[in-house]
Amino acid sequence: MLRIAVATLLLITFAAPPTFAKGAAHAKPSSFELKGAYSSIDALVDEFLLGVEAKDWKRIDALRVTEQEYRRIIIPGSAGKGKPLRQFDDKTSRYYWQLLDTKSRYSLTDLLGRWGGQTLKRTSVAFRKGLKEYAGYVAHEKLSITATDPSGAEVEVVTGSIVEIHGRFKFVSFMGG
């Protein structure tokens, strides 16, 4: 069920025809910036795992794009590489954010229920769906973290996607596990 919801969200977000707001400013991808983003995927993932160990919802959620970043960077930048940025009216972009935010929060709740409180040490990261270049960013899709638990056993934590803008990284969502 969650897979169908995620697929629907991605289809709506990245395949729906844009609606254009009259007089909307046309930002350039070169001006896109993520506040509080990390300089590497490894640093972002390590902070994520520390948040999971502490069962600290706020700490983990701070690693994700904000509503403003999603609506002003992710949605417009979701056009294909080299294509014009997409623009959605306020109501539509708010709807997409609310859909993503709700599903991401449910996924984070599940993730903390399964892994919260455990000390996990990252050994590697991979992206099950690879990388995809868009007009405004690079998406690293469906994060798979290989880690060791306190007993030394290898475990896999699967979560959402990461966005990269100008060599800086943040989660888009925690959906994917």
C-alpha positions in Angstrom: 0.0 0.0 0.0 2.8 2.4 0.9 4.6 1.6 -2.4 1.4 2.5 -4.4 1.1 5.8 -2.4 4.8 6.6 -3.1 4.5 5.8 -6.7 1.4 7.9 -7.0 3.1 10.8 -5.3 6.2 10.6 -7.6 4.0 10.3 -10.6 2.0 13.4 -9.6 5.0 15.4 -8.6 7.2 14.6 -11.6 4.7 13.8 -14.4 1.7 16.1 -13.9 1.5 18.9 -16.3 2.4 22.2 -14.6 0.0 25.0 -14.1 1.5 28.4 -14.5 0.9 31.3 -12.1 0.5 34.7 -13.7 3.5 36.9 -13.2 5.5 34.2 -11.3 9.2 35.0 -11.0 11.5 32.6 -12.9 14.2 31.5 -10.6 17.3 30.0 -12.0 18.7 26.7 -10.7 22.0 28.4 -10.1 20.2 30.4 -7.4 18.8 27.4 -5.6 20.2 26.8 -2.1 19.3 24.4 0.7 19.5 25.8 4.2 21.3 23.6 6.6 22.3 21.1 4.0 25.3 18.7 4.4 28.5 18.7 2.4 28.4 14.9 1.8 25.9 12.1 1.7 28.0 10.3 4.4 27.8 13.2 6.8 24.0 13.5 6.2 23.5 9.7 6.7 25.7 9.7 9.9 23.6 12.5 11.4 20.4 10.6 10.4 21.7 7.5 12.2 22.5 9.5 15.3 19.0 10.9 15.3 17.6 7.4 14.9 19.7 6.2 17.9 18.4 9.1 20.0 14.8 8.6 18.7 14.9 12.3 18.1 12.1 13.1 15.6 13.0 16.8 15.4 16.7 16.1 14.8 15.9 13.8 11.9 13.1 16.0 10.4 15.6 18.9 10.3 17.6 16.8 7.8 14.7 17.1 5.3 13.8 19.9 3.0 11.4 22.4 4.4 8.0 23.2 2.9 9.5 26.4 1.4 12.4 24.5 -0.2 10.1 21.8 -1.5 7.6 24.3 -3.0 10.2 26.8 -4.3 13.1 24.5 -5.4 12.1 20.8 -5.6 8.8 21.2 -7.5 10.0 23.8 -10.0 13.3 22.0 -10.5 11.6 18.7 -11.2 11.5 19.3 -14.9 13.9 17.3 -17.0 17.5 18.4 -17.2 17.8 21.3 -19.6 14.1 22.0 -19.6 12.4 25.1 -18.3 11.5 25.1 -14.6 8.0 24.1 -13.7 5.7 26.4 -11.9 2.6 25.4 -10.0 0.0 27.6 -8.5 0.0 28.0 -4.7 -2.9 25.6 -4.0 -1.3 22.8 -6.1 2.2 23.2 -4.7 0.7 23.2 -1.1 -1.2 20.0 -1.9 1.9 18.3 -3.2 3.8 19.3 0.0 1.1 18.1 2.3 1.0 14.8 0.5 4.7 14.3 0.7 5.0 15.6 4.3 2.2 13.3 5.6 3.6 10.2 4.0 7.2 11.1 5.1 6.0 11.5 8.7 4.3 8.1 8.7 7.4 6.5 7.2 9.6 8.2 9.8 7.3 6.9 12.6 7.6 3.4 11.2 11.4 3.7 10.8 11.8 4.9 14.4 9.6 2.1 15.6 11.9 -0.4 14.0 15.4 1.1 14.4 15.0 3.8 17.1 17.3 3.5 20.1 19.8 1.2 18.2 23.4 2.3 17.7 24.0 1.7 14.0 27.3 2.4 12.3 27.2 3.1 8.6 29.4 0.8 6.5 28.1 1.9 3.1 25.3 3.6 1.3 23.6 2.9 -2.1 20.6 4.1 -3.9 18.3 1.4 -5.1 16.8 3.6 -7.9 20.1 5.3 -8.7 20.6 9.0 -9.5 18.4 11.2 -11.7 19.3 14.6 -13.0 16.5 17.2 -13.1 16.6 20.9 -14.2 17.3 22.1 -10.6 19.0 19.3 -8.8 20.1 15.7 -8.7 17.9 13.1 -6.9 19.6 10.2 -5.2 16.6 7.8 -5.0 15.7 5.2 -2.4 18.6 5.3 0.1 19.8 1.9 1.3 22.2 2.2 4.3 24.3 -0.8 5.2 25.3 -0.6 8.9 26.4 -2.8 11.8 24.4 -3.0 15.0 26.0 -3.3 18.5 26.4 -7.1 18.1 28.3 -6.6 14.9 25.5 -7.9 12.7 25.0 -6.3 9.3 21.7 -4.6 8.9 20.0 -2.6 6.1 18.0 0.5 6.7 16.0 1.6 3.6 14.5 5.1 3.5 13.7 7.9 1.1 15.5 10.1 -1.3 18.2 12.7 -1.0 18.4 15.9 -3.1 21.8 17.4 -4.2 22.1 21.0 -5.1 25.6 22.5 -5.7 27.3 19.7 -3.8 25.0 20.0 -0.7 22.6 17.3 0.5 19.3 17.0 2.3 16.6 14.4 2.5 13.4 15.0 0.4 11.5 12.5 2.3 11.8 9.4 4.5 9.5 7.2 2.3 11.0 4.1 0.8 11.4 1.5 3.5 
